[in-house]
Amino acid sequence: MRHLIDPLDFTLGETERLLELAQKIIREPEKYAHLCDGRILATLFYEPSTRTRLSFESAMMRLGGKVLGFASADNSSAAKGESVADTIRMISGYADIAAMRHFKEGAPLVASRYAKIPVINAGDGGHQHPTQTLTDLLTIRLKRGEINGVTIGLCGDLKFGRTVHSLIKSLVRYKGVKFLFISPEELPVPGYILKEVVEPSGHSYREVRTMEEVMPQLDILYMTRVQRERFFNEEDYVRLKDSFILTPEKLNLGKKDLAVMHPLPRVNEISPLVDADERAVYFEQARNGVYVRMALILCLLGLVPGILEEGE
C-alpha cells in the first residue's frame, strides 16, 4: 500500500507516468468515469480549504465514487481530543482512501503509519503540499510540452511558501531547469533549499529583486503572495510590495508563450487586468488539480496498474 505524504514519495518515473495518466483523463474523461464505482474517499480537513477539498471531491465524483468527511476540526471528534491516529483507524473502516489537511506539520505522516487505507497529504501546516506540486508539474507540462529545460521565475514570498519549496524539490529532478528567484530581501529562498536542494543538483539559479530584470527570460512565472505579516514594520512592506505585483505593463516584457501560474488564492499580487491575457493560466492550473487528483486516486487504489511500482 502506497501513500503520498511528500512530493518525493514517488520516483521521477512514477511521477511522469501519473502526469501522463492525468493527460489521458483530460482527453478521454468518459473512459474513467466509473472506475471508482462503489469506492469512498474520506476528506479529513482539520483547517479550512476551498480549492483542495472541492477538487478532491470533484475528482472522486468524476470517477464515479462517493465522498464523506469533515471540513474543519471543530466539526470532528478532534474537538473532543481524539488523536489523528485514532481518527484514521476509525476512518479506515468507513472509506477506501483518505485525503488529510492538517494545521500540524507531520500529521498526515502519522496518519499513514496507522491507516489501513492510502493516505494523501492535502497540506500540513507550512510543510508540504504534494498534490499542488503535481498540479503545478502537470500545468507546466501541458503549457510547455515537457518540463526538462524550462526557465522558471518564482516570485513573492519564497521564504515561507510551502508550494514553492515543494515545487523546487520536484523540479531539480528534471534536466536543464533554470531557476530565477524573485523576492524581497526579507523573504528569500531559505538557505537550506539552496544548499541542500538546488546547488547539489547543479541547476542554474539567480536571486533577483525585481520582475522586470528577468521577465524576458522566463518560460514560467510562478507568482505567490508577499504577505504583510512577514515584515517587521509597515514601512518596509509598503516600500516593497508593488515590486511584486504583476501588472499588464510588466507582463508585456515577457515572451508571447510565457505561462503565468499561481497556486491561489490570489489577493493583490496579480492585477485583475492580467486575467484577460492568454498567458494567465492560474485558473486553468486550478482545474488541472482535479485531473491530477483523479489520476492519483486511481493509482493509489490500484485501479490503473503500472503507474506506481514498489521498489522502483
Secondary structure, DSSP 8 states (H G I E B T S, - for coil): ---BSSGGGS-HHHHHHHHHHHHHHHH-GGGGTTTTTT-EEEEEESS--SHHHHHHHHHHHHTT-EEEEESSGGGSGGGGT--HHHHHHHHTTT-SEEEEEESSTTHHHHHHHH-SS-EEEEEETTTB-HHHHHHHHHHHHHHHS-STT-EEEEES-TTT-HHHHHHHHHHTTSTT-EEEEE--TTS---HHHIIIIIHHHT--EEEES-STTTGGG-SEEEE----GGGSSSHHHHHHHHGGG-B-HHHHTTS-TT-EEE--S--SSSB-GGGGGSTTB-HHHHHHHHHHHHHHHHHHHTTSSTTSS-TT-
